[in-house]
Amino acid sequence: MQNNRIRLLMLFITLLLPGIAMAASNAKENYGYYCVQCHGMKGNGMGLNIKDMSVQPRDHTDAKAMGARSDDEIFKVIKEGGQSISKSVLMPPWGDTFSDEEIHDLVKYLRSLCNCKLGG
């Protein structure tokens, strides 16, 4: 009986872990494909496009600035664009590109870049 529980637990973990790793991997890949042109390879707001931009993109490594934004605000700006939270029109809406789940994963990824949580 104990062996069956252990096997079931191991099966569950085996099935669950790739999904968690895949979400983190997909968020990093999505960021690398869609966001680095403006926000930079390191997420520091120093992307290739900044020379042509009138507003500097958000530095996602800035713990103080990112910690001042709620997860809901970050989700909204990714989904609906900069204007949705009274920020730059240069930040496009990505709601037609990403699912809500992918946007939530991006929010988590951004929190890892700034090494911060809300208010921290």
N, C-alpha and C positions, 0 to 999 in steps of 0.2 A: 504494500500500500504506500509506504513512504517513497519507494523507488518510482512509483507512478506519479506521485506529486512532484518529485524532483524532475522527472522527464517532462512533465507538463509545463513546469516552470521554465525549464531550459528551452523548450519549444517556444513558449511565449516570448521569452527574452530574445531568442534568435529571430523571431518574426518582427519584434518591436524595434530592436536596435537599428537595423538598416533603414527603417522609416525615419527615425530620429536623425540619423546621420545624413540621409538623403535630403531632408528638409534643410538642414544647415548647409549642406553642400549646394543645394539649389539656390538658396538665398545668396550665398557667396558668388555663385555663377551668375545669377541674375544681376547682382550688383556690378559684377565685373563686366557684364555685357551692356547694361543699360545706364549705369550711373557714373562710371569712372570718367567718362568724357568731361563731365562738369565737376564732379566731386573728387576726382583723382584716384589713382591706384591705391593710395593709402587712406582714402576717405577724408583727407585733410582740406578739401575744397580747392585743390590746386590741379584741376584737370586741364586737358589740352584746350578746351573751349573757352577758358576764362579770359584769354586775351581779347575775345570778341564779345564779352558779356559786360553789360553795364552794372550788374550786381554780382558780387562775389558769391559763389555757391556756399551753402552751409558746410562748415568743417565738422564732419561726423566724428572726429576724434576729440573734440572739445567737450570734456565731461561736464563743465559748468553750463554751457549753452544747451547741450543735448539733455542734460538732467533737468533743465527747466521746462522741457516739453513733455507732455504726457504721451503715453503710447497711443492713445486715441487721436491726438493731434498729428503725430507722425504718420499713423495709418491714414488719416484723412488727407494729408498733404501728398502722400504717395498716390492714393487713389484718385483724388480730385484736383490735384495741382496746387501750386503756390497761392493762387488767388483765394482758394477755399479757406485759408487761415490768414488772409490779409498779408501774404508775402509775395515774393516776386512772380510775375507772370511768366518768367523764364523757366520756372519749374513746371514741367508738363504734367497733366493727369495721366496716370498709368492704369486706371481702372479697367480699361478695355484690353490691356496687355496682361495684367496679373489677376489671378483669382484672389479672393479675400484671404484665403489660406496662405498664398504666396506673399501677400502684403504683410500679413502677421509675421511670417518668417523673416521678411526683410526688416521689420521693426526689431525683432530679436537680434538680427545680425547687426543692425545699427547700434543697439545697446552693447554688443560685444566690441564694436569699434571704439566707442567712447568709454568702455569699461564703467558704465554708469547705469543707474536706475533712475526712475522718476525722482526728481528732487535731490539727486546725489551726484 
